Amino acid sequence: MTIAENIRKFRRERGMTQKQLGEKCGMYESQIRKYELGTANPKIDTIKKIADVLNISIDRLTGDSVSCIIENRLKEIDKTLKQVAREADVPLYWLQHLDTFIPGELGDYEIGYDWITRVAEVLGLPGSTLRTALARQEIPISDDLLRVTAEEAFGGINTYSSPCIVNSTEKMRETPLTSRDQRDIAKDVDRIMEKLSLGEDGPASFNGETLSPESMELFKEELQIALKRLKLINKERYNPHKNKK
């Protein structure tokens, strides 16, 4: 569903008129009407206001949440959520309440991602599509961790702006990646590189110049390093006791 359809759907579910929604968001009824008709596109700050008033996530409102992706796919393949739960061997209750699920809350951080990957297989979707959507529901990383620069993330000089980052990095070195982690990273790297090689969104380029095969290979290596670092950050951040003896 489009954002226009979702605004109308969730507004009606909450028993609100366009005027009431507009008043709560600090805008005119006519603006809400335009959004619902699709004749105007709300900016990100407006989307956040509407989502807050409707008490849903931004991803849910825009149709990018994991549950929205699943709902749309179910319509395409004519299956029920119950059938998917049975075929993927995952709890139906979990599937029905995906919007409130936070990876790691079941004790094992990997459980949610393992289940959602199986769901993706049953739905005929790339595993990364649902894993990425689910990852957006994780608890945000602290500001200290967000200070890591792009150069550092891709294997550059370790000049972190906070001692907290250095300590986190030292801890991550003690958190090994499992064979499943390695397989997931390899699949994601291969999928990204395949899209780049096929030029689905145009040729891969830097500063206006198409990347050479040598540059593409270097990018692949750096991408793999970056994904490993992100995986280690998540494992340490959300499951700090899993690998401690």
C-alpha positions in Angstrom: 0.0 0.0 0.0 1.1 3.6 -0.7 1.7 6.2 2.0 -1.5 7.9 0.9 -3.5 4.7 1.4 -1.9 4.0 4.7 -2.7 7.5 6.1 -6.3 7.0 5.2 -6.4 3.4 6.5 -4.8 4.1 9.9 -6.8 7.4 10.4 -10.0 5.5 9.8 -9.0 2.6 12.1 -8.5 5.2 14.9 -11.9 6.7 14.2 -10.4 10.1 13.3 -11.7 12.6 10.6 -9.3 14.3 8.3 -9.9 17.5 10.2 -9.1 15.9 13.6 -5.9 14.4 12.2 -4.9 17.7 10.7 -5.5 19.6 14.0 -3.5 17.1 16.0 -0.6 17.4 13.4 -0.9 21.2 13.3 -2.0 21.4 9.7 -5.2 22.1 7.7 -7.7 19.4 6.8 -7.2 20.2 3.1 -3.5 19.2 3.5 -4.4 15.8 5.0 -6.9 15.4 2.1 -4.2 16.0 -0.5 -1.9 13.4 1.2 -4.6 10.8 1.2 -5.5 11.5 -2.4 -1.8 11.3 -3.4 -1.8 14.8 -5.0 0.8 15.9 -2.5 3.7 14.0 -0.8 4.4 14.7 2.8 8.0 15.6 3.8 9.8 13.4 6.3 9.1 15.7 9.3 5.4 15.7 8.4 5.4 11.9 8.1 6.9 11.7 11.5 4.2 14.0 12.9 1.4 11.9 11.3 3.0 8.6 12.5 3.2 9.9 16.0 -0.4 11.0 16.1 -1.5 7.7 14.7 0.8 5.9 17.1 2.6 3.8 14.5 6.1 3.7 13.2 7.3 5.7 10.2 8.0 2.4 8.4 4.5 1.3 9.0 3.1 4.5 7.7 5.3 4.5 4.5 4.7 0.8 3.9 8.3 -0.1 4.5 7.8 -2.1 7.7 8.5 -5.8 7.7 4.8 -6.5 8.4 3.7 -4.3 5.5 6.1 -6.1 3.1 4.7 -9.4 4.3 1.1 -8.3 3.9 1.6 -7.1 0.4 3.4 -10.3 -0.6 0.6 -12.4 0.9 -1.9 -10.7 -1.4 0.3 -11.5 -4.4 0.8 -15.2 -3.7 -2.7 -15.7 -2.1 -1.5 -17.2 1.2 -2.6 -16.6 4.8 -0.3 -15.6 7.6 -1.2 -18.9 9.3 0.0 -20.9 6.3 3.3 -19.0 6.2 3.9 -19.6 9.9 3.3 -23.3 9.5 5.5 -23.6 6.4 8.3 -21.5 7.8 8.0 -23.2 11.2 7.8 -20.0 13.2 5.2 -18.9 15.9 2.1 -17.4 14.4 1.7 -15.0 17.3 5.2 -13.6 16.6 4.3 -13.0 12.9 1.1 -11.3 14.0 3.0 -8.9 16.2 6.1 -8.2 14.2 5.7 -4.5 14.4 6.4 -4.5 18.1 9.2 -7.1 18.0 12.7 -6.0 18.8 15.6 -8.2 17.7 17.2 -9.7 20.8 14.2 -9.6 23.1 13.8 -13.4 23.0 17.2 -13.8 24.5 19.1 -15.0 21.4 19.7 -12.1 19.1 19.8 -14.4 16.0 16.4 -16.0 16.6 14.4 -13.2 15.0 16.6 -13.0 11.9 16.6 -16.7 11.5 12.8 -16.8 11.7 12.4 -13.9 9.3 14.8 -15.5 6.8 12.7 -18.6 6.8 9.5 -16.5 6.3 11.2 -14.8 3.3 11.9 -18.2 1.7 8.3 -19.2 2.0 7.2 -15.9 0.6 9.7 -16.1 -2.3 11.4 -12.9 -1.2 15.2 -12.2 -0.8 16.1 -12.8 2.8 17.9 -9.4 2.9 14.6 -7.6 2.2 12.9 -8.7 5.4 16.1 -8.8 7.5 16.8 -5.1 6.6 13.2 -4.1 7.5 13.5 -6.0 10.8 16.8 -4.4 11.6 15.2 -1.0 11.5 13.2 -2.1 14.5 16.3 -2.5 16.6 17.0 -0.2 19.5 19.0 2.7 18.2 22.8 2.6 18.7 24.1 5.3 21.2 25.4 8.6 19.9 28.9 7.5 20.7 28.7 4.6 18.3 27.2 6.8 15.6 30.4 8.9 15.7 32.3 6.3 13.8 33.2 7.8 10.4 32.8 6.2 7.0 36.5 5.7 6.8 36.6 3.9 10.1 33.7 1.7 9.2 35.4 0.6 6.0 38.7 -0.3 7.6 40.5 3.0 7.8 42.5 4.5 10.6 41.0 3.9 14.0 40.7 7.5 15.2 37.5 7.3 17.2 36.1 10.5 18.8 35.2 8.9 22.1 36.9 6.5 24.6 33.6 4.7 24.7 34.1 3.7 21.0 37.6 2.3 21.7 36.3 0.2 24.6 33.4 -1.0 22.4 35.9 -2.0 19.7 38.1 -3.9 22.1 35.0 -5.8 23.3 33.9 -6.6 19.7 37.3 -8.3 19.1 36.3 -10.7 21.8 33.0 -11.5 20.1 33.6 -14.1 17.3 31.4 -14.4 14.3 29.6 -17.7 13.9 29.5 -19.7 10.7 25.9 -18.5 10.2 27.1 -14.9 10.6 29.7 -15.5 7.9 27.2 -17.2 5.6 24.7 -14.3 6.0 27.4 -11.7 5.3 28.6 -13.6 2.3 25.1 -13.8 0.9 24.5 -10.1 1.4 27.8 -9.1 -0.2 27.1 -11.4 -3.2 23.6 -10.0 -3.6 24.8 -6.4 -3.5 27.7 -7.1 -5.9 25.2 -8.8 -8.3 23.0 -5.8 -8.3 25.9 -3.6 -9.1 27.2 -5.8 -11.8 23.8 -6.0 -13.4 23.5 -2.2 -13.3 19.9 -2.3 -12.1 20.1 1.3 -10.9 22.7 2.4 -13.5 26.4 1.7 -13.7 28.4 1.7 -10.5 30.5 4.9 -10.5 32.5 7.2 -8.3 32.9 11.0 -9.0 31.1 10.4 -12.3 33.5 7.6 -13.5 32.4 4.0 -13.9 34.3 1.7 -11.5 36.9 -0.6 -13.0 36.9 -4.3 -12.3 39.8 -3.7 -9.9 37.9 -1.0 -8.1 34.8 -3.2 -7.9 36.9 -6.0 -6.3 38.3 -3.6 -3.8 34.8 -2.3 -3.0 33.7 -5.8 -2.4 36.5 -6.4 0.1 35.8 -3.2 1.9 32.0 -4.0 1.9 32.6 -7.3 3.5 34.8 -5.7 6.2 32.1 -3.1 6.9 29.3 -5.7 7.2 31.5 -7.8 9.6 32.1 -4.7 11.8 28.4 -3.9 11.8 27.5 -7.5 12.7 30.0 -7.4 15.6 28.7 -4.1 16.8 25.2 -5.5 16.9 26.2 -8.7 18.6 28.1 -6.8 21.3 25.4 -4.1 21.7 22.4 -6.3 21.9 23.7 -9.6 23.3 26.8 -8.7 25.4 26.7 -11.9 27.5 26.2 -14.5 24.7 29.9 -15.3 24.1 31.2 -14.7 27.6 32.4 -17.7 29.6 
